Amino acid sequence: MASGRPVAAAGFAAPKELPFTGGDALPLVALGLAAIAAGSAAVAATRRRHARES
């Protein structure tokens, strides 16, 4: 007769630690900072060029 409670399978052992499912975020952060730096350099260069033309 089922009691409504889950039953563990025979031979199942609970893991001692949670599995590592993440990744290293440092390369993604470095890529983001490089994109911000490149964008800032492009804006600065554009503003300097417009200032010289005026």
Biopython code that builds the backbone (N, CA, C, O; Angstrom):
import numpy as np
from Bio.PDB.StructureBuilder import StructureBuilder

atoms = [
    (1, "MET", "N", (0.838, -1.173, 0.000)),
    (1, "MET", "CA", (0.000, 0.000, 0.000)),
    (1, "MET", "C", (0.889, 1.245, 0.000)),
    (1, "MET", "O", (1.820, 1.335, 0.800)),
    (2, "ALA", "N", (0.618, 2.191, -0.875)),
    (2, "ALA", "CA", (1.424, 3.405, -0.986)),
    (2, "ALA", "C", (0.991, 4.401, 0.078)),
    (2, "ALA", "O", (-0.197, 4.616, 0.318)),
    (3, "SER", "N", (1.990, 5.000, 0.703)),
    (3, "SER", "CA", (1.683, 5.972, 1.757)),
    (3, "SER", "C", (1.746, 7.406, 1.257)),
    (3, "SER", "O", (1.433, 8.326, 2.012)),
    (4, "GLY", "N", (2.137, 7.623, 0.014)),
    (4, "GLY", "CA", (2.229, 8.980, -0.523)),
    (4, "GLY", "C", (3.590, 9.618, -0.300)),
    (4, "GLY", "O", (3.842, 10.732, -0.760)),
    (5, "ARG", "N", (4.471, 8.910, 0.407)),
    (5, "ARG", "CA", (5.814, 9.430, 0.639)),
    (5, "ARG", "C", (6.767, 8.856, -0.391)),
    (5, "ARG", "O", (6.621, 7.696, -0.777)),
    (6, "PRO", "N", (7.756, 9.648, -0.855)),
    (6, "PRO", "CA", (8.722, 9.104, -1.807)),
    (6, "PRO", "C", (9.576, 8.028, -1.156)),
    (6, "PRO", "O", (9.909, 8.112, 0.026)),
    (7, "VAL", "N", (9.919, 7.035, -1.928)),
    (7, "VAL", "CA", (10.724, 5.928, -1.439)),
    (7, "VAL", "C", (12.064, 5.947, -2.161)),
    (7, "VAL", "O", (12.108, 6.041, -3.388)),
    (8, "ALA", "N", (13.160, 5.857, -1.403)),
    (8, "ALA", "CA", (14.500, 5.855, -1.996)),
    (8, "ALA", "C", (14.757, 4.521, -2.680)),
    (8, "ALA", "O", (14.345, 3.472, -2.186)),
    (9, "ALA", "N", (15.434, 4.566, -3.812)),
    (9, "ALA", "CA", (15.783, 3.348, -4.533)),
    (9, "ALA", "C", (16.849, 2.585, -3.755)),
    (9, "ALA", "O", (17.649, 3.178, -3.031)),
    (10, "ALA", "N", (16.849, 1.311, -3.907)),
    (10, "ALA", "CA", (17.834, 0.477, -3.216)),
    (10, "ALA", "C", (19.232, 0.813, -3.715)),
    (10, "ALA", "O", (19.443, 0.939, -4.921)),
    (11, "GLY", "N", (20.177, 0.958, -2.815)),
    (11, "GLY", "CA", (21.556, 1.230, -3.175)),
    (11, "GLY", "C", (21.847, 2.706, -3.424)),
    (11, "GLY", "O", (22.961, 3.044, -3.823)),
    (12, "PHE", "N", (20.894, 3.581, -3.203)),
    (12, "PHE", "CA", (21.111, 5.010, -3.423)),
    (12, "PHE", "C", (21.815, 5.606, -2.211)),
    (12, "PHE", "O", (21.388, 5.405, -1.073)),
    (13, "ALA", "N", (22.890, 6.336, -2.461)),
    (13, "ALA", "CA", (23.613, 7.027, -1.392)),
    (13, "ALA", "C", (23.575, 8.517, -1.692)),
    (13, "ALA", "O", (23.890, 8.935, -2.806)),
    (14, "ALA", "N", (23.198, 9.308, -0.724)),
    (14, "ALA", "CA", (23.138, 10.760, -0.900)),
    (14, "ALA", "C", (24.546, 11.305, -1.101)),
    (14, "ALA", "O", (25.474, 10.877, -0.415)),
    (15, "PRO", "N", (24.721, 12.251, -2.038)),
    (15, "PRO", "CA", (26.060, 12.825, -2.246)),
    (15, "PRO", "C", (26.505, 13.637, -1.028)),
    (15, "PRO", "O", (25.684, 14.192, -0.298)),
    (16, "LYS", "N", (27.809, 13.691, -0.831)),
    (16, "LYS", "CA", (28.352, 14.428, 0.312)),
    (16, "LYS", "C", (28.393, 15.927, 0.044)),
    (16, "LYS", "O", (28.284, 16.732, 0.969)),
    (17, "GLU", "N", (28.551, 16.300, -1.230)),
    (17, "GLU", "CA", (28.598, 17.720, -1.602)),
    (17, "GLU", "C", (27.712, 17.944, -2.814)),
    (17, "GLU", "O", (27.382, 17.006, -3.541)),
    (18, "LEU", "N", (27.337, 19.180, -3.021)),
    (18, "LEU", "CA", (26.591, 19.519, -4.223)),
    (18, "LEU", "C", (27.529, 19.514, -5.424)),
    (18, "LEU", "O", (28.705, 19.846, -5.277)),
    (19, "PRO", "N", (27.054, 19.155, -6.582)),
    (19, "PRO", "CA", (27.921, 19.174, -7.761)),
    (19, "PRO", "C", (28.263, 20.602, -8.173)),
    (19, "PRO", "O", (27.476, 21.524, -7.954)),
    (20, "PHE", "N", (29.431, 20.779, -8.764)),
    (20, "PHE", "CA", (29.843, 22.097, -9.255)),
    (20, "PHE", "C", (29.262, 22.279, -10.650)),
    (20, "PHE", "O", (29.669, 21.602, -11.594)),
    (21, "THR", "N", (28.316, 23.188, -10.772)),
    (21, "THR", "CA", (27.670, 23.413, -12.063)),
    (21, "THR", "C", (27.979, 24.784, -12.640)),
    (21, "THR", "O", (27.504, 25.115, -13.726)),
    (22, "GLY", "N", (28.750, 25.572, -11.948)),
    (22, "GLY", "CA", (29.064, 26.917, -12.420)),
    (22, "GLY", "C", (30.315, 26.937, -13.275)),
    (22, "GLY", "O", (30.905, 25.902, -13.586)),
    (23, "GLY", "N", (30.693, 28.125, -13.638)),
    (23, "GLY", "CA", (31.901, 28.299, -14.442)),
    (23, "GLY", "C", (32.708, 29.457, -13.891)),
    (23, "GLY", "O", (32.283, 30.143, -12.961)),
    (24, "ASP", "N", (33.861, 29.664, -14.469)),
    (24, "ASP", "CA", (34.728, 30.761, -14.061)),
    (24, "ASP", "C", (34.219, 32.055, -14.702)),
    (24, "ASP", "O", (34.130, 32.135, -15.928)),
    (25, "ALA", "N", (33.893, 33.043, -13.916)),
    (25, "ALA", "CA", (33.326, 34.290, -14.427)),
    (25, "ALA", "C", (34.397, 35.299, -14.845)),
    (25, "ALA", "O", (34.075, 36.291, -15.498)),
    (26, "LEU", "N", (35.644, 35.074, -14.492)),
    (26, "LEU", "CA", (36.703, 36.044, -14.783)),
    (26, "LEU", "C", (36.848, 36.347, -16.275)),
    (26, "LEU", "O", (36.964, 37.523, -16.619)),
    (27, "PRO", "N", (36.850, 35.372, -17.178)),
    (27, "PRO", "CA", (36.961, 35.725, -18.601)),
    (27, "PRO", "C", (35.790, 36.577, -19.093)),
    (27, "PRO", "O", (35.980, 37.477, -19.911)),
    (28, "LEU", "N", (34.604, 36.304, -18.609)),
    (28, "LEU", "CA", (33.445, 37.094, -19.017)),
    (28, "LEU", "C", (33.544, 38.528, -18.493)),
    (28, "LEU", "O", (33.191, 39.470, -19.202)),
    (29, "VAL", "N", (34.016, 38.699, -17.270)),
    (29, "VAL", "CA", (34.213, 40.037, -16.703)),
    (29, "VAL", "C", (35.284, 40.787, -17.487)),
    (29, "VAL", "O", (35.125, 41.972, -17.781)),
    (30, "ALA", "N", (36.372, 40.103, -17.825)),
    (30, "ALA", "CA", (37.446, 40.741, -18.598)),
    (30, "ALA", "C", (36.953, 41.167, -19.975)),
    (30, "ALA", "O", (37.306, 42.245, -20.456)),
    (31, "LEU", "N", (36.144, 40.332, -20.609)),
    (31, "LEU", "CA", (35.583, 40.676, -21.911)),
    (31, "LEU", "C", (34.662, 41.889, -21.805)),
    (31, "LEU", "O", (34.689, 42.763, -22.672)),
    (32, "GLY", "N", (33.863, 41.950, -20.771)),
    (32, "GLY", "CA", (32.979, 43.099, -20.561)),
    (32, "GLY", "C", (33.758, 44.384, -20.335)),
    (32, "GLY", "O", (33.418, 45.429, -20.890)),
    (33, "LEU", "N", (34.798, 44.306, -19.523)),
    (33, "LEU", "CA", (35.614, 45.505, -19.272)),
    (33, "LEU", "C", (36.343, 45.953, -20.541)),
    (33, "LEU", "O", (36.494, 47.150, -20.786)),
    (34, "ALA", "N", (36.793, 44.988, -21.342)),
    (34, "ALA", "CA", (37.457, 45.337, -22.596)),
    (34, "ALA", "C", (36.466, 46.015, -23.549)),
    (34, "ALA", "O", (36.833, 46.957, -24.252)),
    (35, "ALA", "N", (35.234, 45.551, -23.577)),
    (35, "ALA", "CA", (34.216, 46.161, -24.433)),
    (35, "ALA", "C", (33.895, 47.583, -23.976)),
    (35, "ALA", "O", (33.715, 48.478, -24.802)),
    (36, "ILE", "N", (33.823, 47.788, -22.671)),
    (36, "ILE", "CA", (33.581, 49.134, -22.140)),
    (36, "ILE", "C", (34.740, 50.060, -22.494)),
    (36, "ILE", "O", (34.522, 51.206, -22.888)),
    (37, "ALA", "N", (35.979, 49.565, -22.355)),
    (37, "ALA", "CA", (37.157, 50.378, -22.685)),
    (37, "ALA", "C", (37.183, 50.722, -24.172)),
    (37, "ALA", "O", (37.489, 51.854, -24.545)),
    (38, "ALA", "N", (36.860, 49.742, -25.022)),
    (38, "ALA", "CA", (36.852, 50.003, -26.464)),
    (38, "ALA", "C", (35.765, 51.015, -26.827)),
    (38, "ALA", "O", (35.995, 51.899, -27.652)),
    (39, "GLY", "N", (34.608, 50.894, -26.229)),
    (39, "GLY", "CA", (33.530, 51.849, -26.477)),
    (39, "GLY", "C", (33.895, 53.243, -26.010)),
    (39, "GLY", "O", (33.618, 54.225, -26.699)),
    (40, "SER", "N", (34.510, 53.335, -24.850)),
    (40, "SER", "CA", (34.927, 54.637, -24.323)),
    (40, "SER", "C", (35.972, 55.284, -25.225)),
    (40, "SER", "O", (35.924, 56.489, -25.473)),
    (41, "ALA", "N", (36.916, 54.484, -25.713)),
    (41, "ALA", "CA", (37.944, 55.005, -26.616)),
    (41, "ALA", "C", (37.315, 55.491, -27.925)),
    (41, "ALA", "O", (37.729, 56.516, -28.465)),
    (42, "ALA", "N", (36.324, 54.765, -28.436)),
    (42, "ALA", "CA", (35.659, 55.176, -29.670)),
    (42, "ALA", "C", (34.896, 56.483, -29.484)),
    (42, "ALA", "O", (34.931, 57.349, -30.358)),
    (43, "VAL", "N", (34.215, 56.631, -28.365)),
    (43, "VAL", "CA", (33.484, 57.877, -28.091)),
    (43, "VAL", "C", (34.466, 59.040, -27.938)),
    (43, "VAL", "O", (34.234, 60.125, -28.471)),
    (44, "ALA", "N", (35.559, 58.813, -27.214)),
    (44, "ALA", "CA", (36.550, 59.877, -27.023)),
    (44, "ALA", "C", (37.160, 60.303, -28.352)),
    (44, "ALA", "O", (37.341, 61.497, -28.593)),
    (45, "ALA", "N", (37.480, 59.346, -29.218)),
    (45, "ALA", "CA", (38.063, 59.669, -30.517)),
    (45, "ALA", "C", (37.071, 60.441, -31.380)),
    (45, "ALA", "O", (37.454, 61.382, -32.076)),
    (46, "THR", "N", (35.816, 60.056, -31.340)),
    (46, "THR", "CA", (34.787, 60.752, -32.126)),
    (46, "THR", "C", (34.608, 62.186, -31.633)),
    (46, "THR", "O", (34.483, 63.115, -32.431)),
    (47, "ARG", "N", (34.598, 62.353, -30.327)),
    (47, "ARG", "CA", (34.425, 63.711, -29.780)),
    (47, "ARG", "C", (35.618, 64.597, -30.118)),
    (47, "ARG", "O", (35.446, 65.780, -30.411)),
    (48, "ARG", "N", (36.834, 64.033, -30.080)),
    (48, "ARG", "CA", (38.013, 64.828, -30.427)),
    (48, "ARG", "C", (37.971, 65.240, -31.891)),
    (48, "ARG", "O", (38.326, 66.371, -32.226)),
    (49, "ARG", "N", (37.543, 64.339, -32.763)),
    (49, "ARG", "CA", (37.488, 64.638, -34.190)),
    (49, "ARG", "C", (36.455, 65.726, -34.461)),
    (49, "ARG", "O", (36.703, 66.629, -35.261)),
    (50, "HIS", "N", (35.291, 65.648, -33.797)),
    (50, "HIS", "CA", (34.265, 66.684, -33.991)),
    (50, "HIS", "C", (34.717, 68.031, -33.435)),
    (50, "HIS", "O", (34.365, 69.075, -33.985)),
    (51, "ALA", "N", (35.490, 68.019, -32.356)),
    (51, "ALA", "CA", (35.984, 69.262, -31.766)),
    (51, "ALA", "C", (36.986, 69.932, -32.711)),
    (51, "ALA", "O", (37.001, 71.159, -32.814)),
    (52, "ARG", "N", (37.820, 69.154, -33.401)),
    (52, "ARG", "CA", (38.789, 69.720, -34.343)),
    (52, "ARG", "C", (38.107, 70.297, -35.586)),
    (52, "ARG", "O", (38.557, 71.299, -36.140)),
    (53, "GLU", "N", (37.034, 69.665, -36.011)),
    (53, "GLU", "CA", (36.333, 70.113, -37.215)),
    (53, "GLU", "C", (35.525, 71.386, -36.983)),
    (53, "GLU", "O", (35.209, 72.096, -37.939)),
    (54, "SER", "N", (35.190, 71.682, -35.747)),
    (54, "SER", "CA", (34.353, 72.854, -35.458)),
    (54, "SER", "C", (35.143, 74.135, -35.481)),
    (54, "SER", "O", (34.585, 75.209, -35.258)),
]
sb = StructureBuilder()
sb.init_structure("model")
sb.init_model(0)
sb.init_chain("A")
sb.init_seg("    ")
for serial, (resi, resn, name, xyz) in enumerate(atoms, 1):
    if name == "N":
        sb.init_residue(resn, " ", resi, " ")
    sb.init_atom(name, np.array(xyz, "f"), 0.0, 1.0, " ", f" {name:<3s}", serial, name[0])
structure = sb.get_structure()
